[in-house]
């Protein structure tokens, strides 16, 4: 009887933690300012945040909690979660557009590093003016701090990959 109780308790605990995972984004309409005269809009379908192992695709307006599993000082796995239940191992990512004055369009990516080491990653961007993915430079995020990247133009989506701790 005791073993059945323990088994049920473990199963319920596992189910409650798995309910926090959010593998797919909800569909939404993306509308960003391109320049002083034009907007860019598209339907973003329900799709996985991680398009492949540890390769995150991010759209403007998305703020994500990315819970990680660390093994031997390496980011072994990553998953998007609804709530930040483990801040010591959860990267926070926020991608926003600021265009109060349509002549000054800016994109901001904020990444909060919860670790005791530098958080390093690479980024590719897809813009309304290009039909190609373009690499962009990213600075390492110092331990226990947030890093902010700013671009002076519209970006439809970013891909963040090659996550490392150094």
C-alpha positions in Angstrom: 0.0 0.0 0.0 2.8 2.3 0.9 4.5 1.8 -2.5 1.3 2.5 -4.3 0.9 5.7 -2.4 4.5 6.7 -3.3 4.0 5.8 -6.9 0.8 7.9 -7.1 2.5 10.8 -5.4 5.4 10.7 -7.8 3.1 10.5 -10.8 1.1 13.5 -9.6 4.2 15.5 -8.9 5.5 14.7 -12.4 2.2 15.7 -14.0 2.1 19.0 -12.2 5.6 20.0 -13.3 4.9 18.9 -16.9 1.9 21.2 -17.0 4.3 24.2 -16.8 6.0 23.3 -20.1 4.8 25.4 -23.1 6.4 23.8 -26.2 4.2 25.6 -28.8 3.4 29.3 -29.2 -0.3 30.3 -29.5 -1.1 31.6 -33.0 -1.2 35.4 -33.3 -1.1 38.3 -35.8 2.3 40.0 -35.9 2.2 43.7 -36.9 5.4 45.6 -36.8 6.4 49.1 -38.0 8.8 48.9 -40.9 9.5 52.6 -41.5 7.7 56.0 -41.4 5.1 54.8 -44.0 4.8 51.0 -43.9 3.9 48.2 -41.5 4.6 44.5 -41.9 2.0 42.0 -40.9 1.7 38.2 -40.9 -0.2 35.4 -39.2 2.2 33.5 -36.9 0.8 29.9 -36.7 1.0 27.7 -33.7 4.6 26.4 -33.9 7.3 25.1 -31.6 9.5 27.7 -29.9 12.5 25.4 -30.3 12.6 24.5 -34.0 15.4 22.0 -33.3 17.4 21.1 -30.2 18.3 24.4 -28.4 17.5 26.5 -31.5 14.9 29.1 -30.4 12.8 31.1 -32.9 11.4 34.3 -31.4 9.0 36.9 -32.7 8.5 40.5 -31.6 6.2 40.8 -28.5 7.3 37.4 -27.2 8.6 37.2 -23.6 9.8 33.7 -22.7 11.0 31.7 -19.7 13.5 29.1 -20.9 14.2 26.5 -18.3 17.6 24.7 -18.8 19.2 21.5 -17.8 22.9 21.9 -17.1 25.3 19.0 -17.2 29.1 19.4 -16.8 28.8 23.2 -17.2 27.1 22.7 -20.5 23.5 23.6 -21.5 22.2 20.1 -22.1 18.5 20.9 -22.8 16.2 23.9 -22.9 12.4 24.2 -22.8 9.9 27.1 -22.7 7.8 27.2 -19.5 4.8 29.2 -18.6 6.1 30.2 -15.1 9.6 30.8 -13.8 9.6 28.2 -11.1 13.3 27.7 -11.0 15.0 31.2 -11.5 18.4 29.7 -10.8 18.3 27.8 -14.1 15.8 29.8 -16.2 16.9 32.2 -18.9 14.5 35.1 -19.5 14.1 36.4 -23.1 12.1 39.4 -24.2 11.9 40.7 -27.9 10.2 44.0 -28.4 9.8 46.7 -31.0 9.8 50.4 -30.1 8.5 52.8 -32.7 6.8 55.7 -31.0 8.2 58.0 -33.6 7.8 55.9 -36.8 11.0 57.5 -38.1 13.0 55.8 -35.3 12.2 52.1 -35.4 14.2 49.9 -33.0 14.1 46.3 -32.0 15.2 45.3 -28.5 16.3 41.8 -27.3 16.8 41.4 -23.6 18.3 38.2 -22.3 18.6 37.6 -18.5 21.4 35.3 -17.5 20.8 33.4 -14.2 24.1 31.6 -14.2 27.5 32.2 -12.6 29.2 32.1 -16.0 28.9 34.2 -19.2 26.0 33.2 -21.4 27.0 33.1 -25.0 24.7 32.5 -28.0 24.5 33.4 -31.7 21.7 35.1 -33.6 20.2 35.1 -37.1 17.6 37.7 -38.1 15.0 37.8 -40.8 13.9 41.3 -41.8 11.1 42.7 -44.0 13.7 44.1 -46.4 15.5 40.8 -47.0 14.6 37.3 -48.2 17.5 35.8 -46.4 18.6 35.0 -42.8 21.4 37.3 -41.8 23.9 36.8 -39.0 24.1 39.5 -36.3 26.7 40.2 -33.6 25.7 39.4 -30.0 27.7 40.3 -26.9 28.0 37.7 -24.1 25.6 38.2 -21.2 27.6 38.5 -17.9 26.7 36.3 -15.0 23.5 37.2 -13.1 22.9 40.2 -15.4 20.7 41.1 -18.4 22.1 41.8 -21.8 20.3 44.1 -24.3 20.8 44.0 -28.0 19.4 46.9 -30.1 18.9 47.1 -33.9 17.8 50.3 -35.6 15.4 48.5 -38.1 12.5 46.2 -38.1 13.0 42.4 -37.6 10.3 39.8 -38.3 11.9 37.0 -36.4 15.2 36.0 -34.6 16.8 32.6 -34.3 19.0 32.1 -31.2 21.3 29.2 -31.2 24.7 27.8 -30.1 23.9 28.5 -26.4 27.1 28.1 -24.2 28.4 28.9 -20.7 31.9 30.2 -20.4 
